[in-house]
Amino acid sequence: MLIVGSGIAGLRAALEIPPELNVVVVSKDDLAQSNSAYAQGGIAGAMDPVDDTSNHAADTMAAGKGLCDEKIVEMVVREAPERIQELIEWGANFDTENGELALTQEGGHSHRRVVHALGDATGKEVMRALIARARGLPNAEFWERTFIIDLLTHDGRCCGAIVWNRGHGKTIIWAKQTILATGGAGQIFRETTNPSIATADGHAVAFRAGAVVRDMEFMQFHPTVLYIAGSSRHLISEAVRGEGAYLRDCTGYRFMGDYSPQFELAPRDEVSHAIAVQMDRTRHPCVYLDLSHVDSKLVRERFPHIGKVCADFGLDITHDLIPVRPGAHYMIGGAVVDPEGRTTVPGLWAAGEVTSSGLHGANRLASNSLLEGLVFGRSSGKGAAQLAAGQPDSFAALPLESDWPRGARDDDELNLLDLRNSLGAEMWRDVGIRRERAGLESAERQVEFWTRYVAAREFADPSGWELQNMLLVSRLMIAGALTRQESRGTHFRRDFPQSDPTQAEHIEIAAV
């Protein structure tokens, strides 16, 4: 069996593979490098006696703005307490208060139900525990710093993948069943919280293999990303507002009350849009988080990582204003999967951010992403293993055929960094938080122009393949955004600012 990706979804899937099956886990970077490891806020689950799963489900559905799959939502939130307890049994050390799990509240949640670790470094602790457990699997190999070039298909079925690393070059992995858990696509945008590895590779290889994708117009922009010249774009967790931080504009005005009765605890799509509008009104490049009125001891204990990052730039988060603006954060759209994690391609499963499972709808509720990775990682690993166990241990070698054009040009003449930066700027400008037809059509023309001379080239390492993947997925995002002529969740059209009940349905795209 083959698992592509070593974040929370990929490793949770690996833990479901029984000893009689061999599994290869391919990691693009070191095993510890994934979007999951950078998650700050936590994992949502109804762990408090005054809360229950029906509340969690209702909050998820409300955030999703009419596009959540109710059965999927109910399945995921019902499993949440069990999956969290499982992590504890495997050694994850979540923060506690008086011997009980410490719970915080984030935007869109009606109760305090988010478990966290190391204050504001939940992903780091959860991944430490999962990596340690996965390393102990006797039947697993971990191929680190290995890039997936493409999936292998035969007669419409996924049969494995072709991968590359510097030590062995291109390698074919024949697999009975393949699970994609490749994470997100934030690097397509100039402003993002995602690490450099989040280049939409899984979305691209799934689409090229024939998988149906949907909801590609829904990229979630996190409202609060540290905005300091010279700094990488560090995430400032939702939990900062959950613990009482105010959002102020450059004049000191607390503005969220003008946009939502929930103030700073409105869902992410509403807060990001409000910040974008306020930045336009004040002609200022950012807004500010204010924690000066919150108990300084609580702030230091709850947000040690954020405090250290800000201190490196001379800011004390207990009394200084923190400059923030939105950034691309979480890709809601992806390969369509069923409740077990099957894609539309036989032999290919998927879990986590590379999918469209029906959980998030048009806008993800805070701290539901790690939960989704756990639930679908488990179900896809279990389901794929059951099928693989029934397949023969050997099969005839399949023919290697490709429709790749002969005489494709190499990449010697291209400045890939310049192209990547240009793509990020274009997508941020015209396919960002606020969109309209003219800008989307301009982006469509520009991305298709770049694609014409990039897609047909033969590259020798991941920098070129990443760019090809990002261009493809950008085209899919733009196509979805042009098709959805309304505003819903993370997708806001200035020329169609209202939601249209007749468009409360998914937009699916399939390769032809």
ROMAR-622500 format. One line per field, with one value per residue (C-alpha): x, y, z. Coordinates in steps of 0.5 Angstrom, whole numbers, plus 2048, in hexadecimal, padded with zeros to 3 digits. Layout:
residues N
x = (X, ...)
y = (Y, ...)
z = (Z, ...)
END
This chain:
residues 512
x = (800, 802, 801, 803, 803, 806, 801, 7FC, 7F7, 7FD, 800, 7F9, 7F8, 7FE, 7FC, 7F6, 7FB, 7FB, 802, 801, 801, 807, 806, 80A, 809, 80C, 80E, 80F, 814, 816, 811, 80F, 80E, 807, 801, 7FF, 805, 804, 7FD, 7FC, 7F5, 7F3, 7EE, 7E7, 7E3, 7DD, 7E1, 7DD, 7D7, 7D3, 7D5, 7D3, 7D4, 7CD, 7D0, 7D6, 7D3, 7CE, 7D4, 7D8, 7D1, 7D0, 7D8, 7D7, 7D2, 7CD, 7D2, 7D4, 7D2, 7CE, 7CF, 7D7, 7D6, 7D3, 7D8, 7DE, 7DB, 7D9, 7E0, 7E3, 7E4, 7E6, 7EB, 7EE, 7EE, 7F2, 7F7, 7F8, 7F9, 7FE, 802, 800, 800, 7FA, 7FA, 7F6, 7F3, 7F2, 7F3, 7EE, 7EF, 7EF, 7EA, 7EA, 7E5, 7E6, 7E3, 7DC, 7DC, 7D6, 7DA, 7E1, 7E3, 7EA, 7EF, 7F6, 7FD, 804, 7FF, 7FF, 803, 7FE, 800, 807, 805, 800, 805, 80A, 806, 803, 80A, 80D, 808, 808, 810, 80E, 80A, 80E, 80B, 80C, 811, 812, 815, 817, 818, 815, 810, 80A, 80B, 804, 800, 800, 7F9, 7F7, 7F0, 7EE, 7F1, 7F6, 7FC, 801, 805, 80C, 810, 817, 81C, 823, 826, 823, 820, 819, 816, 810, 80C, 806, 801, 7FB, 7F7, 7FA, 7F8, 7F9, 7FA, 7FE, 7FB, 7FA, 7FB, 7FD, 803, 7FF, 7FE, 803, 800, 7FF, 800, 802, 80A, 80D, 80B, 804, 804, 7FD, 801, 7FC, 7F6, 7FA, 7FC, 7F5, 7F2, 7F6, 7F5, 7EE, 7EB, 7E5, 7E7, 7E2, 7E1, 7E7, 7E5, 7E5, 7EC, 7EC, 7EF, 7F1, 7F0, 7F6, 7FD, 803, 804, 80B, 810, 816, 812, 80F, 807, 807, 800, 7FC, 7F8, 7F0, 7F1, 7F4, 7ED, 7EA, 7ED, 7EB, 7EF, 7EC, 7ED, 7EF, 7F0, 7F6, 7F2, 7F1, 7E9, 7E7, 7E3, 7E0, 7DA, 7D8, 7D8, 7D6, 7D2, 7D7, 7DC, 7E3, 7E0, 7DD, 7DF, 7E5, 7E2, 7DE, 7E4, 7E9, 7E4, 7E3, 7EB, 7EB, 7E6, 7E9, 7F0, 7ED, 7E9, 7EF, 7F4, 7F8, 7FC, 7FA, 7F5, 7F7, 7F6, 7F6, 7F7, 7F8, 7F2, 7F3, 7F6, 7FE, 7FF, 7FA, 7FD, 804, 802, 7FD, 801, 808, 80A, 806, 809, 810, 80F, 80D, 812, 817, 815, 814, 80D, 80A, 804, 801, 801, 803, 7FE, 800, 800, 7FC, 7F8, 7F5, 7F9, 7F7, 7F6, 7F2, 7F0, 7E9, 7E8, 7EB, 7EA, 7E3, 7E3, 7DD, 7DD, 7E2, 7E7, 7E6, 7E7, 7E4, 7EA, 7EA, 7F0, 7F1, 7EF, 7F0, 7F0, 7F1, 7F2, 7F3, 7EC, 7E5, 7E1, 7DB, 7DD, 7DF, 7DA, 7DB, 7DF, 7E3, 7E2, 7E8, 7EC, 7E8, 7ED, 7F2, 7EB, 7EA, 7F1, 7F0, 7E9, 7EA, 7F1, 7EF, 7E9, 7ED, 7F3, 7EE, 7EA, 7F0, 7F3, 7ED, 7ED, 7F4, 7F4, 7F0, 7F4, 7FA, 801, 803, 800, 803, 807, 803, 805, 808, 805, 804, 801, 807, 809, 80F, 815, 812, 817, 81B, 81B, 822, 81F, 819, 81A, 816, 816, 814, 80E, 80C, 80C, 808, 803, 802, 801, 7FC, 7F8, 7F8, 7F6, 7F1, 7EF, 7F0, 7EB, 7E6, 7E5, 7E1, 7E1, 7E6, 7EB, 7EA, 7EA, 7F0, 7F3, 7F0, 7F4, 7FA, 7FB, 7F9, 7FE, 804, 801, 802, 809, 80A, 806, 809, 810, 814, 817, 81C, 81B, 815, 815, 813, 80D, 80B, 80A, 806, 802, 800, 7FE, 7FA, 7F6, 7F6, 7F2, 7ED, 7EC, 7EB, 7E6, 7E2, 7E2, 7DF, 7DA, 7D7, 7D4, 7D2, 7D6, 7D6, 7DB, 7E2, 7E0, 7DE, 7DC, 7DC, 7D7, 7D3, 7D3, 7CD, 7CC, 7C7, 7C3, 7C3, 7CB, 7CB, 7CE, 7D5, 7D9, 7DD, 7E2, 7E5, 7EA, 7E8)
y = (800, 807, 80D, 814, 819, 819, 81E, 81C, 819, 815, 812, 810, 80C, 809, 807, 803, 7FE, 7F7, 7F4, 7EF, 7F5, 7F9, 800, 806, 80D, 812, 819, 81F, 822, 81F, 81B, 820, 826, 827, 82C, 827, 829, 830, 830, 835, 835, 82E, 828, 829, 824, 824, 822, 827, 824, 82A, 829, 824, 822, 825, 82C, 82A, 828, 82E, 833, 82F, 82F, 837, 838, 834, 839, 833, 82F, 82A, 823, 822, 81A, 81B, 821, 81C, 817, 81B, 81F, 818, 815, 81B, 819, 812, 815, 81A, 815, 810, 815, 816, 80E, 80F, 814, 81B, 820, 825, 82A, 829, 82E, 82A, 823, 824, 826, 82D, 830, 836, 83A, 83C, 840, 83D, 838, 838, 835, 834, 82E, 82E, 82A, 82D, 82B, 82F, 835, 837, 831, 82C, 829, 828, 824, 820, 81E, 81D, 817, 815, 814, 811, 80B, 80B, 80A, 804, 800, 7FA, 7FA, 801, 805, 80C, 80F, 816, 81C, 819, 81C, 819, 81B, 817, 812, 80B, 809, 803, 802, 808, 805, 808, 803, 807, 80D, 80F, 813, 817, 818, 81A, 813, 80F, 813, 811, 80B, 807, 805, 7FF, 7FF, 7FB, 802, 809, 80E, 815, 81A, 81F, 825, 82C, 831, 838, 839, 83B, 842, 847, 848, 841, 83E, 837, 835, 834, 82D, 82F, 82F, 82B, 825, 820, 824, 825, 81D, 81B, 81F, 81D, 816, 817, 818, 81D, 823, 828, 82F, 831, 838, 838, 83A, 83C, 842, 842, 849, 84A, 849, 84D, 853, 856, 857, 852, 84D, 847, 847, 843, 841, 845, 83F, 840, 83F, 846, 848, 843, 845, 84C, 850, 856, 858, 85F, 863, 868, 86D, 869, 868, 861, 85F, 858, 85B, 85E, 857, 852, 852, 84C, 852, 84E, 847, 847, 842, 842, 844, 84A, 84D, 84C, 850, 855, 856, 857, 85D, 860, 860, 863, 869, 86B, 86A, 866, 85F, 85C, 85C, 85A, 855, 858, 854, 859, 859, 851, 84E, 84E, 848, 844, 847, 845, 83E, 83D, 840, 83E, 83D, 843, 847, 845, 847, 84E, 84F, 84E, 854, 858, 857, 855, 852, 853, 85B, 85C, 85C, 856, 858, 853, 852, 84C, 846, 840, 83B, 834, 831, 82F, 82C, 826, 81F, 81D, 817, 813, 811, 80C, 810, 80D, 812, 811, 80D, 806, 804, 80C, 80E, 815, 818, 81F, 826, 823, 821, 823, 81F, 823, 825, 82C, 82F, 836, 838, 833, 834, 835, 82F, 82A, 829, 825, 821, 820, 81D, 818, 816, 815, 812, 80D, 80B, 80B, 807, 802, 801, 801, 7FC, 7F8, 7F8, 7F7, 7F1, 7ED, 7EF, 7EA, 7EB, 7EC, 7EE, 7EE, 7F4, 7FA, 7FD, 804, 809, 811, 816, 81B, 81E, 81C, 822, 825, 82B, 82B, 831, 834, 83B, 83C, 83F, 83B, 83F, 846, 842, 83F, 846, 849, 843, 845, 84C, 84B, 846, 84B, 851, 84E, 847, 849, 84B, 84F, 84E, 850, 84E, 853, 851, 849, 849, 84D, 848, 843, 845, 847, 840, 83C, 840, 83E, 837, 836, 837, 834, 82E, 82A, 82B, 825, 827, 824, 825, 827, 82E, 82E, 828, 82D, 832, 82E, 82C, 833, 835, 82F, 830, 838, 837, 832, 837, 83D, 838, 837, 83E, 841, 83B, 83D, 844, 845, 846, 841, 83F, 840, 842, 849, 84C, 854, 854, 84F, 851, 84C, 845, 842, 83C, 839, 838, 834, 82F, 82C, 82E, 827, 827, 821, 820, 81F)
z = (800, 7FF, 803, 800, 805, 80D, 810, 815, 810, 80C, 813, 816, 810, 810, 817, 815, 810, 813, 814, 80E, 809, 807, 807, 804, 807, 802, 805, 801, 806, 80D, 810, 815, 810, 80E, 80F, 815, 819, 818, 81B, 821, 823, 825, 823, 824, 828, 82D, 833, 838, 83C, 83A, 833, 82E, 827, 824, 826, 823, 81D, 81D, 81D, 817, 813, 814, 812, 80C, 809, 806, 803, 809, 808, 80E, 80F, 80E, 813, 818, 817, 818, 81E, 821, 821, 823, 82B, 829, 824, 82A, 82F, 82A, 829, 831, 832, 82C, 830, 82E, 834, 833, 838, 83E, 844, 84B, 848, 842, 83B, 83A, 835, 831, 82C, 825, 820, 81E, 824, 829, 82F, 831, 82E, 82B, 82E, 82D, 82F, 831, 831, 82A, 826, 826, 81F, 822, 828, 824, 81E, 823, 826, 820, 81D, 823, 822, 81B, 81B, 81F, 81A, 817, 810, 80F, 80B, 80B, 804, 806, 802, 7FC, 7F7, 7F4, 7EC, 7EA, 7EC, 7E8, 7E4, 7E0, 7DD, 7E2, 7E8, 7EC, 7ED, 7F1, 7EF, 7EC, 7F1, 7F1, 7F6, 7F6, 7F8, 7F3, 7EE, 7EB, 7EE, 7EC, 7F2, 7F1, 7F6, 7F7, 7FA, 7FA, 7FF, 7FE, 804, 801, 805, 802, 7FD, 800, 7FC, 7F6, 7FA, 7FB, 803, 806, 80D, 809, 809, 803, 801, 800, 7F9, 7F7, 7F5, 7F7, 7F4, 7ED, 7ED, 7EF, 7EA, 7E4, 7E6, 7E5, 7EC, 7EC, 7F0, 7F3, 7F7, 7F4, 7F5, 7FC, 7FF, 806, 808, 810, 812, 817, 814, 817, 812, 813, 80E, 80E, 811, 80E, 80F, 816, 817, 81D, 820, 820, 828, 829, 827, 82B, 831, 830, 82B, 828, 821, 820, 819, 819, 81C, 822, 821, 822, 81C, 81C, 81F, 819, 815, 81A, 820, 822, 822, 822, 822, 81C, 817, 813, 80C, 810, 814, 80E, 809, 80F, 80F, 808, 808, 80E, 80A, 804, 808, 80C, 806, 80B, 80A, 810, 816, 81D, 823, 82A, 830, 835, 839, 83A, 840, 83E, 841, 83E, 837, 838, 83A, 835, 82F, 830, 829, 826, 82C, 82A, 823, 824, 829, 824, 820, 827, 828, 82F, 82E, 835, 833, 82C, 826, 821, 81A, 816, 80F, 80C, 808, 805, 80A, 808, 802, 802, 7FB, 7F9, 7F7, 7F8, 7FD, 800, 808, 808, 804, 7FD, 7F7, 7F0, 7EE, 7F0, 7F4, 7F6, 7FD, 800, 807, 80A, 806, 7FF, 7FF, 7FF, 804, 805, 80C, 80B, 806, 804, 80A, 80F, 816, 81A, 81D, 819, 814, 819, 81B, 813, 812, 818, 816, 80F, 810, 814, 80F, 809, 80C, 80E, 808, 803, 808, 807, 800, 7FF, 803, 7FE, 7F8, 7F6, 7F8, 7F1, 7EA, 7E3, 7E2, 7DF, 7D8, 7D9, 7D4, 7D4, 7D0, 7D2, 7CB, 7C8, 7C8, 7CE, 7D0, 7D6, 7DB, 7DA, 7D7, 7DD, 7E3, 7E8, 7EE, 7EA, 7E7, 7EE, 7F1, 7EB, 7EC, 7F3, 7F2, 7ED, 7F1, 7F7, 7F3, 7EF, 7F2, 7F9, 7FF, 7FA, 7F3, 7ED, 7E6, 7E2, 7E7, 7E7, 7DF, 7DF, 7E4, 7DF, 7D9, 7DD, 7E0, 7DA, 7D6, 7DB, 7DB, 7D3, 7D4, 7DA, 7DA, 7D4, 7D7, 7DA, 7E1, 7E4, 7EC, 7F0, 7EF, 7E8, 7EA, 7EF, 7EB, 7E6, 7EB, 7EE, 7E7, 7E6, 7ED, 7EC, 7E5, 7E9, 7EF, 7E9, 7E6, 7EC, 7EE, 7E7, 7E7, 7EE, 7ED, 7F4, 7FB, 800, 805, 803, 7FC, 7FC, 7F5, 7F5, 7EF, 7F2, 7FA, 7FC, 7FD, 7F8, 7FA, 7F3, 7F4, 7FA, 7F7, 7F5, 7EF, 7ED, 7E7, 7E4, 7DF, 7D8)
END
